[in-house]
Amino acid sequence: MTDDPRSRILRTALELFAERGYYPVSVREIAEGVGLTKTAVLYHFPNKADIAAALVEPLLVESKAAVDAARLVADPRARCWAAIEGLVDAWLAHRKLMRMQMRDQALSANSATFARMREIALGAQELIAGPDPDFAARVRAAQVFAALGDPVMIYADRPLAELRPAILDGVARLLGTVPPEDESRIRVEPREAPARPSGRGRPGAMSAAMVASARRMRDSGDYSMDRIAAELGVSRATVYRHLAAPAE
């Protein structure tokens, strides 16, 4: 991440919003945290709502990209899991922002942002429900969608290597199924617990959201390759392999 004033304003605002909520934090406090005057902050962002809009934009873009990418998957069950894992990875990459949303729902107070969030939610639930769903399948899809976001908000401080498998394990229990590529290793009967995630080992692939998150961590200069791998729950070799590939 760059260290220009705009980026520093956004980083500081996100830390304060995630810790205390959007509404209690003033522009003056953000300015003091960055080491700028309030006027300097307002030069980059005319008001606090503009700061929130800039913070949420990457989350909205990556979430929509995850849903759009999942729509291209032919098999319905694989399509369902592509949407689930894509959204989880996007939200985990922005878990501090998700924590901010949990505190006071400030991000969805903006009508345009709320409309985009709603579109993403409905699109994801459509993919999770599958083709020609009955009412029960639609309700279950809504439950699964909630099961993806709530743990990210509530347990935002837990390591990704622990949180991501736990979320997907819970979803597998709700759906009574696992991603197609895991079938040979895990068999989940409806309403019964799947095998322990530790038996799956570290995944050898990373989603687009995970790769983007890895690049952000690497470019910030604050993360070693070992730490990036630990945060994302993959091997160091996997991180190296994906980061070596050219960005799309």
N, C-alpha and C positions, 0 to 999 in steps of 0.2 A: 504494500500500500504506500502511496506517495505521502510526503510529509508537508504538503502545501497547506496554507491556512484553511482552505475549505475542507480538506480531509481531516485536519486536526479538530475543526469545529464539529464535524459529524461524529468522529470517534468519541470526543468528550461528551457530546450531547447524548449519544447512545449509552455510554456508561452511566450518566446521571439519570436518564429516563428509565433504564433497566433497574437501577437501584431504588429509585424513589417514585417513579411514575412520571408521566408527561406533564400533567397539570401543575404539580408543586414546583417544578424546576423553571427558573426564569432565564431569560436571555442573558441577563447580567451575570448569573452564576456560570452559565456556559462560557461566557467571555472570560471570566476570571479563571476558569479551569484551563482555558486554552492559553491564557496570557495575552489576550487582546482586549481592546476596549469594546464596549457594547456597540459603538458606532461601526467598528471594524467588522464585527459579526454581522450586523444588519446590512453592511455593504454586500456581503456574500449571500445572505438570506434575509429578505426584507421583514420576515416575521417568523415566529417559532413554528407555525404550521408549515412553512416552506422547508424547515429543517426536517420535520417529521416526514414530509413528502419525499425528500431526497433520500432519507434513510430507508423508507419502505419500498422505493422503486426497484432495487435489485431483487428483493424478495418476491415482488409481484412478477417481475420478468422471468425469474428462474422457476417459480411455481407454475406459471403458464407454460413455459417451455417443457417442463416435466410432463404436464398433462397432454400437450400437443404431441410430444414424442411418443407417449404411450398409445395415442390414437392410431399410430402407424403400425402397431404390432398386430399381426393377423389373428393369432390364437386368443380367444377371449380370456382364458385364465392367465396367460402370460401378459396380456394387455392390462388386466386388473393389477397384477403384481408390479408391472412397469410403472403404473401410476402411483401405486403405494410407495415403492422404493424411491422413485424420483422425487415425490413430495417430501418424504422423510429426509432425504439428503439435502434438499433445498432448505427445508426448515431448520435442520440441524446446523447448516452453515450460517444461519441467521438467528441462532437461538437467543441471543441477547435481545434482539428486536422482538422475538416472540414473547420473551419475559416481560418486556415493556407493554405489549398488548394485553397480557394477562392482568396487569396491575389496574389499568383504567380504560381499556378498549379505545384508547385515543386514536389509533390508526384508522379504525373503521368509522370514526366520527366524520371524516371527510367523505362526502357522498360519492365522489368519483372513485376514491379508493375502495369504499365499501362495495360499489358495483363491480369492480374488478375482482375483489375477493369473492364475492358471491358467484361470479361467473366461473372462477377457478374451482370453487367448492362444488357447484352443480356439475361441472364437467367431469371432475374427479369421481364424484359419486355415480355418475352415469357409467363410467368405465368399471368401477368396482362392482356395481350391481350386475353387469353383464347384459347380454342381449335378451330382449323380451322379458324383463324382470317383472315378477308380481310385486304386490305391495310389501310383502314380508322381505323380499330381496332389497327393495328400495330402503326400507327401514334399516336393515342390516348394513347397507352401504353407508348410510348416514352415521350409524354407530361406529363403523370402521374409520370413517373420515375424522370423527371426533377423537377416536383413539390414537390417531396419528399426531394431532396437534397438541392435545392437552399434556401428554408426558413431556414433550419438548419444552413447553412453557414451565411446567411445574419442576422438572428436573434439569433445567438448563445448565446447572453447574456440574452435572455429573460427566465423567469422561465419555466421549463419543463411542469408544470401543465397548463400553458397558451399556450405554443408553440405546444405541441403535439396535443391537440384537434383541434387547428386552422389548422394545417397541414392536419389532417385527414378529417376535415370539407371541406377543399378545394378540396381534392381528391374525396370526395363523390360528390361534385358538378360536377367535371369533368366526373366522371363515371356514374353519375345519379343513384347511388346505394350505399347502406351501408353494413357493415358486416352482415351476416345472423343473428347473435345473436341479432342485434339491430332492426330487422324488426318490432317487436311487439311494439317498442317505437318510431321509426322514420320511416317516409315514405318519400322517396325522388323520385320525378318525374324527368325524364331526363330534363336537362337544367334549373331546378328550385332549389332554395335553400333548404337545409334540415333544420329540426328543429334546434334550437339553442343547441350547445353542452352542455350548463348548465343543460338542461333537462335530460341528460343521467346519471348524478351522477358520482361518482367515480367508476372506474372499480374494480371488485373484484378479477381480475386475473392479473398476470404479465407475460410477455413473458420472454424467457430465457435471452434475452439481458438486459431486465429491472432488472431481478434478479441478473445478473452478475454486473450490474452497482450499484445496492443496496449493494451488498457485498463489492465492491471496496470502496464505500463511508463509509460503516461501519468500514471496516478494516483500513481505513486511520486515524480514530480517530478524524476526523474534523467535522463529521456530527452526529447530534442527530437523533433518530428515527423519530421525528416530521419533521425534515428538510428533511430527505430522502424521507418521504412520500410526502411532499410538492413538492420536486423536480421532483418526478416521477408521480405526479398527482393521487396517490392512497391513500387509508386510511392507518392509522398507523397499524391497525389490519392486513391489507393485507400484509404490509411489514413484520411484525412479523411472519405471517403464512408462507410466502415463505422463509424467512431467517432461520426459524426453521427446514425446510426440509433439508436433506443432499444434498450437491452439487453433481451434476451428473458428 
